Amino acid sequence: MGRDDIDRALFQTGNAPATVTLLYQLLGAFGLLLIAAIALGQTKIVMSATLAASLGFQVILVSVVSLLIWFSLLRTYLASRLGVLSFMTPIFGVVFGVAILGEALDPGFVLGASMVLGGIMLVSGHELLKAR
């Protein structure tokens, strides 16, 4: 049994380790983005400390740590339940912007965030109500 057969068996049964899923996702994204960068003429790199720090943050925290945690969670929990976190991502971003960067909190955001959270509770909270 070769490596291809092992990979095929893992993905057919849904038992692929989170690290393998992460590797395939990152390699696929790298390939597509490299082609896009070459096609759009965006291949010039001007190194700076800001670029190195930003790239390090994106590679280590965003691409490796967060996606590894996400794929590990997908092996344990239903994707439909974890998908709710995707809807909350913009809310977290704005809240952290207000808390860390001192940005102004817009009343429209508060209304929109309340509607999003209400929708999440409406869709996902039915199990909590059934349990009571």
N, CA, C and O atoms as a Tinker XYZ file with bonds, in Angstrom:
   528  protein
     1  N      0.849000   -1.172000    0.000000    73     2
     2  CA     0.000000    0.000000    0.000000    64     1     3
     3  C      0.894000    1.234000    0.000000    63     2     4     5
     4  O      1.700000    1.420000    0.911000    81     3
     5  N      0.750000    2.083000   -1.027000    73     3     6
     6  CA     1.576000    3.275000   -1.149000    64     5     7
     7  C      1.008000    4.463000   -0.395000    63     6     8     9
     8  O     -0.076000    4.401000    0.186000    81     7
     9  N      1.769000    5.545000   -0.421000    73     7    10
    10  CA     1.356000    6.771000    0.282000    64     9    11
    11  C      0.038000    7.308000   -0.274000    63    10    12    13
    12  O     -0.800000    7.795000    0.485000    81    11
    13  N     -0.153000    7.224000   -1.597000    73    11    14
    14  CA    -1.406000    7.690000   -2.202000    64    13    15
    15  C     -2.593000    6.887000   -1.701000    63    14    16    17
    16  O     -3.662000    7.442000   -1.445000    81    15
    17  N     -2.406000    5.577000   -1.561000    73    15    18
    18  CA    -3.494000    4.727000   -1.057000    64    17    19
    19  C     -3.842000    5.067000    0.379000    63    18    20    21
    20  O     -5.012000    5.067000    0.760000    81    19
    21  N     -2.822000    5.357000    1.174000    73    19    22
    22  CA    -3.056000    5.736000    2.575000    64    21    23
    23  C     -3.802000    7.063000    2.641000    63    22    24    25
    24  O     -4.769000    7.199000    3.390000    81    23
    25  N     -3.346000    8.055000    1.847000    73    23    26
    26  CA    -4.026000    9.353000    1.832000    64    25    27
    27  C     -5.478000    9.202000    1.380000    63    26    28    29
    28  O     -6.376000    9.804000    1.968000    81    27
    29  N     -5.710000    8.402000    0.339000    73    27    30
    30  CA    -7.062000    8.199000   -0.171000    64    29    31
    31  C     -7.936000    7.542000    0.893000    63    30    32    33
    32  O     -9.087000    7.940000    1.076000    81    31
    33  N     -7.410000    6.549000    1.591000    73    31    34
    34  CA    -8.172000    5.866000    2.642000    64    33    35
    35  C     -8.499000    6.807000    3.788000    63    34    36    37
    36  O     -9.598000    6.754000    4.340000    81    35
    37  N     -7.563000    7.660000    4.148000    73    35    38
    38  CA    -7.815000    8.617000    5.226000    64    37    39
    39  C     -8.934000    9.571000    4.876000    63    38    40    41
    40  O     -9.817000    9.829000    5.695000    81    39
    41  N     -8.902000   10.105000    3.643000    73    39    42
    42  CA    -9.905000   11.089000    3.263000    64    41    43
    43  C    -11.245000   10.454000    2.943000    63    42    44    45
    44  O    -12.273000   11.112000    3.102000    81    43
    45  N    -11.281000    9.229000    2.507000    73    43    46
    46  CA   -12.555000    8.579000    2.240000    64    45    47
    47  C    -13.308000    8.305000    3.533000    63    46    48    49
    48  O    -14.538000    8.341000    3.550000    81    47
    49  N    -12.607000    8.040000    4.589000    73    47    50
    50  CA   -13.281000    7.732000    5.848000    64    49    51
    51  C    -13.428000    8.952000    6.733000    63    50    52    53
    52  O    -14.051000    8.872000    7.792000    81    51
    53  N    -12.872000   10.073000    6.329000    73    51    54
    54  CA   -12.960000   11.283000    7.134000    64    53    55
    55  C    -12.063000   11.244000    8.350000    63    54    56    57
    56  O    -12.288000   11.986000    9.307000    81    55
    57  N    -11.052000   10.395000    8.334000    73    55    58
    58  CA   -10.159000   10.260000    9.483000    64    57    59
    59  C     -8.802000   10.900000    9.264000    63    58    60    61
    60  O     -7.832000   10.551000    9.936000    81    59
    61  N     -8.728000   11.824000    8.338000    73    59    62
    62  CA    -7.444000   12.470000    8.069000    64    61    63
    63  C     -7.021000   13.279000    9.282000    63    62    64    65
    64  O     -7.826000   14.028000    9.837000    81    63
    65  N     -5.776000   13.141000    9.699000    73    63    66
    66  CA    -5.296000   13.967000   10.812000    64    65    67
    67  C     -5.367000   15.449000   10.439000    63    66    68    69
    68  O     -5.255000   15.816000    9.270000    81    67
    69  N     -5.554000   16.279000   11.442000    73    67    70
    70  CA    -5.648000   17.725000   11.208000    64    69    71
    71  C     -4.381000   18.247000   10.540000    63    70    72    73
    72  O     -4.447000   19.178000    9.737000    81    71
    73  N     -3.238000   17.665000   10.858000    73    71    74
    74  CA    -1.979000   18.130000   10.262000    64    73    75
    75  C     -1.932000   17.866000    8.759000    63    74    76    77
    76  O     -1.404000   18.682000    8.004000    81    75
    77  N     -2.482000   16.730000    8.320000    73    75    78
    78  CA    -2.506000   16.412000    6.886000    64    77    79
    79  C     -3.456000   17.359000    6.162000    63    78    80    81
    80  O     -3.135000   17.866000    5.086000    81    79
    81  N     -4.626000   17.597000    6.754000    73    79    82
    82  CA    -5.578000   18.528000    6.153000    64    81    83
    83  C     -4.966000   19.917000    6.043000    63    82    84    85
    84  O     -5.102000   20.583000    5.016000    81    83
    85  N     -4.292000   20.350000    7.100000    73    83    86
    86  CA    -3.640000   21.659000    7.095000    64    85    87
    87  C     -2.570000   21.723000    6.021000    63    86    88    89
    88  O     -2.486000   22.708000    5.287000    81    87
    89  N     -1.748000   20.681000    5.919000    73    87    90
    90  CA    -0.688000   20.659000    4.904000    64    89    91
    91  C     -1.273000   20.784000    3.506000    63    90    92    93
    92  O     -0.793000   21.588000    2.707000    81    91
    93  N     -2.303000   20.001000    3.197000    73    91    94
    94  CA    -2.900000   20.055000    1.862000    64    93    95
    95  C     -3.534000   21.417000    1.593000    63    94    96    97
    96  O     -3.434000   21.936000    0.481000    81    95
    97  N     -4.180000   21.995000    2.591000    73    95    98
    98  CA    -4.791000   23.305000    2.406000    64    97    99
    99  C     -3.732000   24.372000    2.156000    63    98   100   101
   100  O     -3.888000   25.197000    1.256000    81    99
   101  N     -2.667000   24.366000    2.933000    73    99   102
   102  CA    -1.621000   25.376000    2.758000    64   101   103
   103  C     -0.870000   25.205000    1.441000    63   102   104   105
   104  O     -0.535000   26.193000    0.789000    81   103
   105  N     -0.604000   23.968000    1.046000    73   103   106
   106  CA     0.071000   23.743000   -0.242000    64   105   107
   107  C     -0.814000   24.170000   -1.406000    63   106   108   109
   108  O     -0.335000   24.769000   -2.369000    81   107
   109  N     -2.098000   23.862000   -1.318000    73   107   110
   110  CA    -3.029000   24.277000   -2.367000    64   109   111
   111  C     -3.128000   25.789000   -2.463000    63   110   112   113
   112  O     -3.097000   26.347000   -3.560000    81   111
   113  N     -3.247000   26.457000   -1.322000    73   111   114
   114  CA    -3.328000   27.917000   -1.311000    64   113   115
   115  C     -2.036000   28.538000   -1.826000    63   114   116   117
   116  O     -2.067000   29.513000   -2.577000    81   115
   117  N     -0.896000   27.973000   -1.422000    73   115   118
   118  CA     0.390000   28.486000   -1.892000    64   117   119
   119  C      0.475000   28.405000   -3.413000    63   118   120   121
   120  O      0.868000   29.370000   -4.069000    81   119
   121  N      0.110000   27.266000   -3.966000    73   119   122
   122  CA     0.172000   27.095000   -5.414000    64   121   123
   123  C     -0.731000   28.069000   -6.154000    63   122   124   125
   124  O     -0.306000   28.695000   -7.125000    81   123
   125  N     -1.965000   28.202000   -5.705000    73   123   126
   126  CA    -2.908000   29.111000   -6.365000    64   125   127
   127  C     -2.487000   30.575000   -6.226000    63   126   128   129
   128  O     -2.576000   31.350000   -7.179000    81   127
   129  N     -2.030000   30.940000   -5.034000    73   127   130
   130  CA    -1.628000   32.329000   -4.831000    64   129   131
   131  C     -0.329000   32.667000   -5.564000    63   130   132   133
   132  O     -0.147000   33.802000   -6.005000    81   131
   133  N      0.570000   31.697000   -5.698000    73   131   134
   134  CA     1.798000   31.926000   -6.469000    64   133   135
   135  C      1.466000   32.177000   -7.938000    63   134   136   137
   136  O      2.020000   33.084000   -8.559000    81   135
   137  N      0.573000   31.380000   -8.481000    73   135   138
   138  CA     0.145000   31.570000   -9.881000    64   137   139
   139  C     -0.516000   32.936000  -10.051000    63   138   140   141
   140  O     -0.248000   33.645000  -11.022000    81   139
   141  N     -1.387000   33.303000   -9.096000    73   139   142
   142  CA    -2.062000   34.605000   -9.171000    64   141   143
   143  C     -1.063000   35.748000   -9.071000    63   142   144   145
   144  O     -1.181000   36.735000   -9.796000    81   143
   145  N     -0.078000   35.628000   -8.180000    73   143   146
   146  CA     0.925000   36.685000   -8.024000    64   145   147
   147  C      1.743000   36.861000   -9.295000    63   146   148   149
   148  O      2.020000   37.988000   -9.704000    81   147
   149  N      2.126000   35.766000   -9.917000    73   147   150
   150  CA     2.902000   35.843000  -11.162000    64   149   151
   151  C      2.056000   36.444000  -12.278000    63   150   152   153
   152  O      2.529000   37.286000  -13.041000    81   151
   153  N      0.788000   36.001000  -12.370000    73   151   154
   154  CA    -0.099000   36.501000  -13.423000    64   153   155
   155  C     -0.381000   37.997000  -13.263000    63   154   156   157
   156  O     -0.537000   38.707000  -14.256000    81   155
   157  N     -0.446000   38.470000  -12.034000    73   155   158
   158  CA    -0.758000   39.882000  -11.779000    64   157   159
   159  C      0.484000   40.758000  -11.631000    63   158   160   161
   160  O      0.372000   41.964000  -11.415000    81   159
   161  N      1.661000   40.157000  -11.746000    73   159   162
   162  CA     2.894000   40.919000  -11.639000    64   161   163
   163  C      3.172000   41.419000  -10.225000    63   162   164   165
   164  O      3.770000   42.480000  -10.046000    81   163
   165  N      2.749000   40.673000   -9.242000    73   163   166
   166  CA     2.919000   41.069000   -7.839000    64   165   167
   167  C      4.009000   40.230000   -7.170000    63   166   168   169
   168  O      3.791000   39.674000   -6.094000    81   167
   169  N      5.171000   40.140000   -7.798000    73   167   170
   170  CA     6.230000   39.278000   -7.275000    64   169   171
   171  C      7.381000   40.045000   -6.630000    63   170   172   173
   172  O      8.302000   39.427000   -6.095000    81   171
   173  N      7.349000   41.373000   -6.669000    73   171   174
   174  CA     8.424000   42.164000   -6.077000    64   173   175
   175  C      8.231000   42.214000   -4.562000    63   174   176   177
   176  O      7.133000   42.485000   -4.076000    81   175
   177  N      9.312000   41.949000   -3.821000    73   175   178
   178  CA     9.270000   41.964000   -2.355000    64   177   179
   179  C     10.298000   42.974000   -1.865000    63   178   180   181
   180  O     11.467000   42.915000   -2.244000    81   179
   181  N      9.856000   43.898000   -1.022000    73   179   182
   182  CA    10.742000   44.862000   -0.376000    64   181   183
   183  C     10.747000   44.508000    1.110000    63   182   184   185
   184  O      9.786000   44.782000    1.828000    81   183
   185  N     11.844000   43.894000    1.561000    73   183   186
   186  CA    11.927000   43.433000    2.939000    64   185   187
   187  C     12.018000   44.595000    3.918000    63   186   188   189
   188  O     12.727000   45.574000    3.687000    81   187
   189  N     11.289000   44.464000    5.005000    73   187   190
   190  CA    11.360000   45.436000    6.096000    64   189   191
   191  C     10.997000   44.704000    7.384000    63   190   192   193
   192  O     10.525000   43.568000    7.347000    81   191
   193  N     11.215000   45.351000    8.508000    73   191   194
   194  CA    10.874000   44.738000    9.794000    64   193   195
   195  C      9.364000   44.538000    9.908000    63   194   196   197
   196  O      8.899000   43.537000   10.453000    81   195
   197  N      8.602000   45.506000    9.387000    73   195   198
   198  CA     7.141000   45.385000    9.427000    64   197   199
   199  C      6.681000   44.202000    8.591000    63   198   200   201
   200  O      5.801000   43.450000    9.008000    81   199
   201  N      7.272000   44.033000    7.414000    73   199   202
   202  CA     6.913000   42.901000    6.561000    64   201   203
   203  C      7.250000   41.581000    7.240000    63   202   204   205
   204  O      6.444000   40.651000    7.214000    81   203
   205  N      8.420000   41.488000    7.843000    73   203   206
   206  CA     8.833000   40.258000    8.518000    64   205   207
   207  C      7.902000   39.931000    9.683000    63   206   208   209
   208  O      7.512000   38.777000    9.864000    81   207
   209  N      7.546000   40.944000   10.473000    73   207   210
   210  CA     6.637000   40.728000   11.603000    64   209   211
   211  C      5.247000   40.323000   11.125000    63   210   212   213
   212  O      4.632000   39.416000   11.685000    81   211
   213  N      4.758000   40.996000   10.092000    73   211   214
   214  CA     3.428000   40.673000    9.549000    64   213   215
   215  C      3.411000   39.272000    8.957000    63   214   216   217
   216  O      2.470000   38.510000    9.177000    81   215
   217  N      4.441000   38.937000    8.213000    73   215   218
   218  CA     4.524000   37.617000    7.602000    64   217   219
   219  C      4.648000   36.532000    8.660000    63   218   220   221
   220  O      4.016000   35.481000    8.553000    81   219
   221  N      5.457000   36.781000    9.677000    73   219   222
   222  CA     5.580000   35.819000   10.772000    64   221   223
   223  C      4.258000   35.588000   11.477000    63   222   224   225
   224  O      3.902000   34.449000   11.780000    81   223
   225  N      3.525000   36.670000   11.741000    73   223   226
   226  CA     2.216000   36.561000   12.378000    64   225   227
   227  C      1.263000   35.749000   11.519000    63   226   228   229
   228  O      0.586000   34.850000   12.016000    81   227
   229  N      1.208000   36.064000   10.219000    73   227   230
   230  CA     0.294000   35.366000    9.318000    64   229   231
   231  C      0.645000   33.887000    9.183000    63   230   232   233
   232  O     -0.242000   33.033000    9.191000    81   231
   233  N      1.919000   33.587000    9.062000    73   231   234
   234  CA     2.335000   32.194000    8.867000    64   233   235
   235  C      2.136000   31.386000   10.145000    63   234   236   237
   236  O      1.532000   30.313000   10.119000    81   235
   237  N      2.640000   31.899000   11.255000    73   235   238
   238  CA     2.629000   31.109000   12.493000    64   237   239
   239  C      1.251000   31.079000   13.140000    63   238   240   241
   240  O      0.705000   30.005000   13.389000    81   239
   241  N      0.690000   32.244000   13.411000    73   239   242
   242  CA    -0.575000   32.264000   14.147000    64   241   243
   243  C     -1.786000   31.980000   13.268000    63   242   244   245
   244  O     -2.630000   31.160000   13.629000    81   243
   245  N     -1.882000   32.640000   12.129000    73   243   246
   246  CA    -3.071000   32.502000   11.302000    64   245   247
   247  C     -3.061000   31.192000   10.516000    63   246   248   249
   248  O     -4.023000   30.426000   10.570000    81   247
   249  N     -1.989000   30.939000    9.795000    73   247   250
   250  CA    -1.973000   29.786000    8.907000    64   249   251
   251  C     -1.734000   28.463000    9.617000    63   250   252   253
   252  O     -2.302000   27.446000    9.219000    81   251
   253  N     -0.928000   28.451000   10.635000    73   251   254
   254  CA    -0.598000   27.174000   11.265000    64   253   255
   255  C     -1.429000   26.942000   12.527000    63   254   256   257
   256  O     -2.186000   25.974000   12.597000    81   255
   257  N     -1.297000   27.802000   13.504000    73   255   258
   258  CA    -1.937000   27.560000   14.802000    64   257   259
   259  C     -3.461000   27.565000   14.689000    63   258   260   261
   260  O     -4.118000   26.608000   15.099000    81   259
   261  N     -4.029000   28.650000   14.130000    73   259   262
   262  CA    -5.488000   28.734000   14.098000    64   261   263
   263  C     -6.113000   27.669000   13.193000    63   262   264   265
   264  O     -7.133000   27.078000   13.549000    81   263
   265  N     -5.513000   27.423000   12.035000    73   263   266
   266  CA    -6.079000   26.395000   11.151000    64   265   267
   267  C     -5.892000   24.995000   11.733000    63   266   268   269
   268  O     -6.762000   24.141000   11.557000    81   267
   269  N     -4.795000   24.744000   12.413000    73   267   270
   270  CA    -4.597000   23.446000   13.046000    64   269   271
   271  C     -5.645000   23.221000   14.132000    63   270   272   273
   272  O     -6.195000   22.126000   14.253000    81   271
   273  N     -5.917000   24.245000   14.912000    73   271   274
   274  CA    -6.971000   24.144000   15.929000    64   273   275
   275  C     -8.322000   23.936000   15.253000    63   274   276   277
   276  O     -9.114000   23.108000   15.704000    81   275
   277  N     -8.597000   24.675000   14.178000    73   275   278
   278  CA    -9.873000   24.569000   13.469000    64   277   279
   279  C    -10.077000   23.154000   12.923000    63   278   280   281
   280  O    -11.145000   22.570000   13.104000    81   279
   281  N     -9.071000   22.606000   12.263000    73   279   282
   282  CA    -9.208000   21.263000   11.703000    64   281   283
   283  C     -9.311000   20.212000   12.802000    63   282   284   285
   284  O    -10.000000   19.205000   12.631000    81   283
   285  N     -8.638000   20.432000   13.923000    73   283   286
   286  CA    -8.770000   19.510000   15.057000    64   285   287
   287  C    -10.187000   19.548000   15.611000    63   286   288   289
   288  O    -10.755000   18.508000   15.945000    81   287
   289  N    -10.753000   20.738000   15.707000    73   287   290
   290  CA   -12.135000   20.868000   16.180000    64   289   291
   291  C    -13.115000   20.203000   15.218000    63   290   292   293
   292  O    -14.102000   19.604000   15.647000    81   291
   293  N    -12.839000   20.310000   13.910000    73   291   294
   294  CA   -13.724000   19.681000   12.921000    64   293   295
   295  C    -13.739000   18.160000   13.041000    63   294   296   297
   296  O    -14.723000   17.517000   12.673000    81   295
   297  N    -12.669000   17.591000   13.547000    73   295   298
   298  CA   -12.650000   16.136000   13.745000    64   297   299
   299  C    -13.494000   15.729000   14.935000    63   298   300   301
   300  O    -13.932000   14.581000   15.018000    81   299
   301  N    -13.733000   16.660000   15.866000    73   299   302
   302  CA   -14.451000   16.339000   17.091000    64   301   303
   303  C    -15.905000   16.783000   17.041000    63   302   304   305
   304  O    -16.790000   16.055000   17.491000    81   303
   305  N    -16.160000   17.968000   16.500000    73   303   306
   306  CA   -17.498000   18.554000   16.525000    64   305   307
   307  C    -18.083000   18.621000   15.122000    63   306   308   309
   308  O    -17.356000   18.531000   14.133000    81   307
   309  N    -19.394000   18.779000   15.043000    73   307   310
   310  CA   -20.063000   18.918000   13.759000    64   309   311
   311  C    -19.694000   20.249000   13.109000    63   310   312   313
   312  O    -19.586000   21.276000   13.779000    81   311
   313  N    -19.504000   20.209000   11.806000    73   311   314
   314  CA   -19.141000   21.423000   11.074000    64   313   315
   315  C    -20.236000   22.474000   11.177000    63   314   316   317
   316  O    -19.938000   23.669000   11.204000    81   315
   317  N    -21.487000   22.058000   11.235000    73   315   318
   318  CA   -22.587000   23.021000   11.328000    64   317   319
   319  C    -22.530000   23.803000   12.631000    63   318   320   321
   320  O    -22.893000   24.979000   12.658000    81   319
   321  N    -22.087000   23.180000   13.701000    73   319   322
   322  CA   -21.962000   23.896000   14.978000    64   321   323
   323  C    -20.754000   24.818000   14.977000    63   322   324   325
   324  O    -20.812000   25.916000   15.529000    81   323
   325  N    -19.671000   24.387000   14.370000    73   323   326
   326  CA   -18.472000   25.227000   14.330000    64   325   327
   327  C    -18.616000   26.379000   13.340000    63   326   328   329
   328  O    -17.953000   27.408000   13.474000    81   327
   329  N    -19.485000   26.202000   12.347000    73   327   330
   330  CA   -19.698000   27.251000   11.359000    64   329   331
   331  C    -20.198000   28.539000   11.968000    63   330   332   333
   332  O    -20.000000   29.618000   11.411000    81   331
   333  N    -20.844000   28.427000   13.106000    73   331   334
   334  CA   -21.340000   29.608000   13.807000    64   333   335
   335  C    -20.182000   30.548000   14.144000    63   334   336   337
   336  O    -20.349000   31.767000   14.126000    81   335
   337  N    -19.019000   29.990000   14.447000    73   335   338
   338  CA   -17.857000   30.821000   14.761000    64   337   339
   339  C    -17.458000   31.705000   13.585000    63   338   340   341
   340  O    -16.929000   32.799000   13.780000    81   339
   341  N    -17.710000   31.235000   12.364000    73   339   342
   342  CA   -17.392000   32.035000   11.180000    64   341   343
   343  C    -18.234000   33.302000   11.132000    63   342   344   345
   344  O    -17.759000   34.356000   10.709000    81   343
   345  N    -19.487000   33.197000   11.567000    73   343   346
   346  CA   -20.350000   34.377000   11.573000    64   345   347
   347  C    -19.922000   35.373000   12.650000    63   346   348   349
   348  O    -20.211000   36.565000   12.551000    81   347
   349  N    -19.243000   34.885000   13.662000    73   347   350
   350  CA   -18.833000   35.753000   14.761000    64   349   351
   351  C    -17.471000   36.411000   14.513000    63   350   352   353
   352  O    -17.073000   37.294000   15.273000    81   351
   353  N    -16.760000   36.003000   13.481000    73   351   354
   354  CA   -15.429000   36.542000   13.204000    64   353   355
   355  C    -15.421000   38.060000   13.048000    63   354   356   357
   356  O    -14.588000   38.717000   13.673000    81   355
   357  N    -16.318000   38.655000   12.236000    73   355   358
   358  CA   -16.307000   40.119000   12.136000    64   357   359
   359  C    -16.630000   40.803000   13.464000    63   358   360   361
   360  O    -16.109000   41.878000   13.761000    81   359
   361  N    -17.479000   40.179000   14.247000    73   359   362
   362  CA   -17.825000   40.754000   15.551000    64   361   363
   363  C    -16.596000   40.790000   16.443000    63   362   364   365
   364  O    -16.315000   41.805000   17.080000    81   363
   365  N    -15.855000   39.674000   16.490000    73   363   366
   366  CA   -14.616000   39.649000   17.274000    64   365   367
   367  C    -13.640000   40.709000   16.785000    63   366   368   369
   368  O    -13.006000   41.390000   17.592000    81   367
   369  N    -13.515000   40.854000   15.473000    73   367   370
   370  CA   -12.592000   41.835000   14.909000    64   369   371
   371  C    -12.917000   43.250000   15.340000    63   370   372   373
   372  O    -12.023000   44.002000   15.728000    81   371
   373  N    -14.185000   43.621000   15.276000    73   371   374
   374  CA   -14.562000   44.977000   15.660000    64   373   375
   375  C    -14.418000   45.177000   17.166000    63   374   376   377
   376  O    -13.933000   46.218000   17.608000    81   375
   377  N    -14.834000   44.190000   17.955000    73   375   378
   378  CA   -14.721000   44.300000   19.412000    64   377   379
   379  C    -13.257000   44.442000   19.824000    63   378   380   381
   380  O    -12.935000   45.262000   20.683000    81   379
   381  N    -12.369000   43.652000   19.221000    73   379   382
   382  CA   -10.952000   43.784000   19.537000    64   381   383
   383  C    -10.405000   45.130000   19.066000    63   382   384   385
   384  O     -9.541000   45.708000   19.725000    81   383
   385  N    -10.898000   45.635000   17.937000    73   383   386
   386  CA   -10.483000   46.954000   17.462000    64   385   387
   387  C    -10.875000   48.050000   18.447000    63   386   388   389
   388  O    -10.111000   48.986000   18.682000    81   387
   389  N    -12.056000   47.929000   19.013000    73   387   390
   390  CA   -12.510000   48.900000   20.013000    64   389   391
   391  C    -11.690000   48.757000   21.294000    63   390   392   393
   392  O    -11.238000   49.751000   21.861000    81   391
   393  N    -11.498000   47.507000   21.749000    73   391   394
   394  CA   -10.819000   47.272000   23.027000    64   393   395
   395  C     -9.317000   47.547000   22.955000    63   394   396   397
   396  O     -8.757000   48.141000   23.876000    81   395
   397  N     -8.663000   47.127000   21.881000    73   395   398
   398  CA    -7.201000   47.225000   21.808000    64   397   399
   399  C     -6.742000   48.515000   21.133000    63   398   400   401
   400  O     -5.796000   49.157000   21.589000    81   399
   401  N     -7.413000   48.889000   20.049000    73   399   402
   402  CA    -6.956000   50.040000   19.270000    64   401   403
   403  C     -7.690000   51.335000   19.611000    63   402   404   405
   404  O     -7.331000   52.401000   19.110000    81   403
   405  N     -8.708000   51.249000   20.453000    73   403   406
   406  CA    -9.446000   52.446000   20.847000    64   405   407
   407  C    -10.320000   53.015000   19.750000    63   406   408   409
   408  O    -10.603000   54.213000   19.752000    81   407
   409  N    -10.759000   52.180000   18.806000    73   407   410
   410  CA   -11.622000   52.661000   17.733000    64   409   411
   411  C    -13.018000   52.962000   18.264000    63   410   412   413
   412  O    -13.427000   52.448000   19.305000    81   411
   413  N    -13.737000   53.799000   17.533000    73   411   414
   414  CA   -15.092000   54.176000   17.952000    64   413   415
   415  C    -16.063000   53.038000   17.637000    63   414   416   417
   416  O    -15.943000   52.367000   16.612000    81   415
   417  N    -17.016000   52.838000   18.529000    73   415   418
   418  CA   -18.047000   51.818000   18.348000    64   417   419
   419  C    -19.266000   52.471000   17.718000    63   418   420   421
   420  O    -19.895000   53.341000   18.321000    81   419
   421  N    -19.594000   52.053000   16.515000    73   419   422
   422  CA   -20.697000   52.625000   15.757000    64   421   423
   423  C    -22.024000   51.989000   16.205000    63   422   424   425
   424  O    -22.091000   50.775000   16.392000    81   423
   425  N    -23.063000   52.791000   16.375000    73   423   426
   426  CA   -24.368000   52.217000   16.758000    64   425   427
   427  C    -24.898000   51.211000   15.734000    63   426   428   429
   428  O    -25.594000   50.262000   16.095000    81   427
   429  N    -24.570000   51.418000   14.464000    73   427   430
   430  CA   -24.990000   50.468000   13.432000    64   429   431
   431  C    -24.361000   49.100000   13.644000    63   430   432   433
   432  O    -24.988000   48.070000   13.397000    81   431
   433  N    -23.113000   49.101000   14.105000    73   431   434
   434  CA   -22.455000   47.829000   14.394000    64   433   435
   435  C    -23.144000   47.115000   15.547000    63   434   436   437
   436  O    -23.366000   45.905000   15.494000    81   435
   437  N    -23.481000   47.868000   16.590000    73   435   438
   438  CA   -24.147000   47.261000   17.746000    64   437   439
   439  C    -25.458000   46.627000   17.313000    63   438   440   441
   440  O    -25.770000   45.510000   17.727000    81   439
   441  N    -26.230000   47.324000   16.483000    73   439   442
   442  CA   -27.488000   46.765000   15.979000    64   441   443
   443  C    -27.230000   45.526000   15.124000    63   442   444   445
   444  O    -27.892000   44.503000   15.296000    81   443
   445  N    -26.280000   45.617000   14.214000    73   443   446
   446  CA   -25.963000   44.479000   13.346000    64   445   447
   447  C    -25.438000   43.287000   14.125000    63   446   448   449
   448  O    -25.834000   42.151000   13.864000    81   447
   449  N    -24.545000   43.534000   15.085000    73   447   450
   450  CA   -24.004000   42.454000   15.905000    64   449   451
   451  C    -25.105000   41.802000   16.733000    63   450   452   453
   452  O    -25.114000   40.585000   16.915000    81   451
   453  N    -26.028000   42.610000   17.231000    73   451   454
   454  CA   -27.159000   42.056000   17.989000    64   453   455
   455  C    -28.011000   41.158000   17.106000    63   454   456   457
   456  O    -28.479000   40.109000   17.547000    81   455
   457  N    -28.209000   41.571000   15.863000    73   455   458
   458  CA   -28.997000   40.752000   14.931000    64   457   459
   459  C    -28.277000   39.447000   14.601000    63   458   460   461
   460  O    -28.901000   38.387000   14.543000    81   459
   461  N    -26.968000   39.524000   14.386000    73   459   462
   462  CA   -26.201000   38.308000   14.110000    64   461   463
   463  C    -26.262000   37.355000   15.298000    63   462   464   465
   464  O    -26.522000   36.163000   15.127000    81   463
   465  N    -26.026000   37.871000   16.499000    73   463   466
   466  CA   -26.075000   37.026000   17.690000    64   465   467
   467  C    -27.480000   36.469000   17.922000    63   466   468   469
   468  O    -27.639000   35.324000   18.345000    81   467
   469  N    -28.496000   37.287000   17.642000    73   467   470
   470  CA   -29.873000   36.795000   17.749000    64   469   471
   471  C    -30.141000   35.668000   16.759000    63   470   472   473
   472  O    -30.796000   34.684000   17.100000    81   471
   473  N    -29.642000   35.807000   15.547000    73   471   474
   474  CA   -29.794000   34.750000   14.545000    64   473   475
   475  C    -29.080000   33.476000   14.946000    63   474   476   477
   476  O    -29.596000   32.376000   14.749000    81   475
   477  N    -27.894000   33.626000   15.509000    73   475   478
   478  CA   -27.146000   32.460000   15.975000    64   477   479
   479  C    -27.921000   31.755000   17.086000    63   478   480   481
   480  O    -28.030000   30.529000   17.102000    81   479
   481  N    -28.450000   32.540000   18.003000    73   479   482
   482  CA   -29.221000   31.943000   19.101000    64   481   483
   483  C    -30.495000   31.289000   18.577000    63   482   484   485
   484  O    -30.899000   30.237000   19.073000    81   483
   485  N    -31.123000   31.896000   17.589000    73   483   486
   486  CA   -32.343000   31.342000   17.015000    64   485   487
   487  C    -32.084000   30.000000   16.345000    63   486   488   489
   488  O    -32.858000   29.057000   16.503000    81   487
   489  N    -30.994000   29.924000   15.602000    73   487   490
   490  CA   -30.671000   28.694000   14.871000    64   489   491
   491  C    -30.019000   27.647000   15.751000    63   490   492   493
   492  O    -30.378000   26.471000   15.691000    81   491
   493  N    -29.062000   28.063000   16.569000    73   491   494
   494  CA   -28.294000   27.103000   17.357000    64   493   495
   495  C    -28.841000   26.892000   18.762000    63   494   496   497
   496  O    -28.544000   25.886000   19.406000    81   495
   497  N    -29.628000   27.828000   19.227000    73   495   498
   498  CA   -30.103000   27.745000   20.601000    64   497   499
   499  C    -31.299000   26.831000   20.794000    63   498   500   501
   500  O    -31.712000   26.602000   21.931000    81   499
   501  N    -31.871000   26.298000   19.710000    73   499   502
   502  CA   -33.045000   25.443000   19.855000    64   501   503
   503  C    -32.751000   24.181000   20.668000    63   502   504   505
   504  O    -33.633000   23.648000   21.340000    81   503
   505  N    -31.500000   23.709000   20.599000    73   503   506
   506  CA   -31.136000   22.523000   21.378000    64   505   507
   507  C    -31.127000   22.842000   22.867000    63   506   508   509
   508  O    -31.509000   22.005000   23.685000    81   507
   509  N    -30.693000   24.045000   23.219000    73   507   510
   510  CA   -30.715000   24.449000   24.630000    64   509   511
   511  C    -32.151000   24.526000   25.144000    63   510   512   513
   512  O    -32.434000   24.129000   26.274000    81   511
   513  N    -33.048000   25.035000   24.313000    73   511   514
   514  CA   -34.446000   25.131000   24.734000    64   513   515
   515  C    -35.092000   23.754000   24.848000    63   514   516   517
   516  O    -35.914000   23.524000   25.735000    81   515
   517  N    -34.726000   22.848000   23.960000    73   515   518
   518  CA   -35.272000   21.481000   24.035000    64   517   519
   519  C    -34.813000   20.773000   25.306000    63   518   520   521
   520  O    -35.566000   19.995000   25.890000    81   519
   521  N    -33.590000   21.038000   25.731000    73   519   522
   522  CA   -33.046000   20.393000   26.907000    64   521   523
   523  C    -33.782000   20.826000   28.176000    63   522   524   525
   524  O    -33.880000   20.052000   29.129000    81   523
   525  N    -34.289000   22.033000   28.195000    73   523   526
   526  CA   -35.013000   22.534000   29.362000    64   525   527
   527  C    -36.396000   21.980000   29.329000    63   526   528
   528  O    -37.197000   22.267000   30.218000    81   527
